[in-house]
Amino acid sequence: MRHFGHIPSASRAGLFHQEPAEFTADSPARTLAVALGATLYSPATRPKLADDVRKQAARGVVSMVLCLEDSIDDHDVEAAEANLVRQFADLAAAGAADGAEPPLLFIRVREPRQIPDLVNRLGETVRLLSGFVLPKFTEERGAAFLEALTLAENDCGRRLFAMPVLESPQLLHLETRADTLAGIARIVDKYRDRVLALRLGVTDFCSAYGLRRSPDMTAYDVQLVAHVIADVVNVLGRSDGTGFTITGPVWEYFRAQERMFKPQLRRSPFLEGRAEELRTALIEHDLDGLLREIELDRANGLLGKTCIHPSHVVPVHALSVVSHEEFSDAQDILRPERGGGGVLRSAYTNKMNEVKPHRAWAERTLLRAEVFGVAREDVGFVELLTAGLAG
């Protein structure tokens, strides 16, 4: 699989200075953590889940979470588990028939015991599973989940990743936050090889105070949430080798895709001032909040995003592509002859690049470039969005 792999190769060649690289479910964890992109959630109760997964993969989705937790009723868990087993069998049969590769698939469980039980029930089709999403993660809850994952991995002989969700009240409340973060840091470090990424459960944070942001506001406009995100990145997102990929929070608002992307010429206020982006867009006003939040996610150290609607996927991926200017700066900073440090004017002659302070940024940028590609110099978000939708 590859990002933008659903669009024709000739179209990709016209968009990318460096095309996105191919990867598989067996690629290194460092690659997969970046490649998650827009991770689409779907309730595990859907009767045609296998068809849904294949349809979304054909539209450019590369990671999905099949949810047994908050997205389904408590009384439906047993039926949803049985449905997952059936749907994985259907996916395996369809893949054997046409050779199509499914996206990276994760199951969001409620309790640790579900992990070995589901792995056992999936049988041979567990090869389609990349791992589990672990809700309301703390050191105490996390230890049981990760021990169950380790046992299940040993039993099935397949690498299985964990994606803990940081959403517990202990993490939100100021008086317990520092201790909770320290405990989470201890447990994820202990199981570092199995933790693919950390996910933020901002909806749960808001729920604890009866809050809900409007479509005109990002998570960073809600100060309670913004402070938690900052502290999580501070402790768990460092670039010194101790950190993890932390994904952006869910965007709750959507319209039917055909209405969201009307073929009308309009300029998004959020794009003002971005030299390569000052192009007329096919975007209605209520998408601006999502675009702004994606950019703020990256500015605050997050990568990828939890998505609950397919119409969010292409914007997330389009804004994940590395611009030609970013790529040029990153390459200059990481040239071997720059190893001693120093300051240099960018090739675009619009900024100064400081080699030592910007090195970690450059390394992250080139890894994102490998997975999402590098846009051509004259290609911006609008062209990438349009191509992604047309594909």
Number of C-alpha atoms within 10 A of each C-alpha: 20 19 24 26 21 19 17 12 12 8 13 21 13 12 21 22 19 19 24 23 16 14 15 16 20 12 10 10 16 13 18 19 20 23 29 25 26 28 29 24 21 23 20 26 22 15 14 13 21 20 15 13 24 18 13 18 21 18 20 24 29 28 23 24 25 24 24 27 20 12 14 15 12 10 8 13 18 11 12 21 22 15 19 24 17 18 22 21 19 17 21 20 13 17 15 11 9 8 10 15 19 26 26 23 20 23 28 28 22 18 15 18 13 18 25 18 13 18 21 15 15 22 13 13 19 21 17 20 21 22 26 25 26 26 24 19 23 25 18 12 16 21 18 14 25 24 14 19 25 19 13 20 19 12 12 17 11 15 18 22 23 26 23 27 22 27 21 20 17 18 23 24 15 13 10 12 18 17 14 21 20 14 16 25 20 13 17 25 16 13 14 17 13 20 23 26 26 25 26 25 21 23 18 17 22 18 11 12 10 8 13 15 15 11 16 13 15 22 25 19 12 14 10 17 18 16 13 22 24 15 15 23 17 14 16 21 20 15 14 7 7 12 18 23 22 28 27 29 23 24 22 16 14 17 13 10 13 9 11 16 18 13 12 11 12 14 17 20 11 15 18 11 9 10 9 16 19 16 18 13 21 17 20 17 14 15 20 19 18 23 19 17 22 25 16 16 22 15 10 17 19 23 26 26 26 26 23 20 19 19 17 25 25 22 21 24 25 22 20 25 25 26 23 23 17 20 21 17 22 23 16 19 28 19 10 9 9 15 12 8 15 12 13 16 13 18 13 12 8 8 11 13 19 16 22 16 13 15 18 16 14 21 16 13 20 20 16 21 24 19 25 27 27 27 29 18 13 13 18 23 22 20 17 22 22 16 19 23 18 11 15
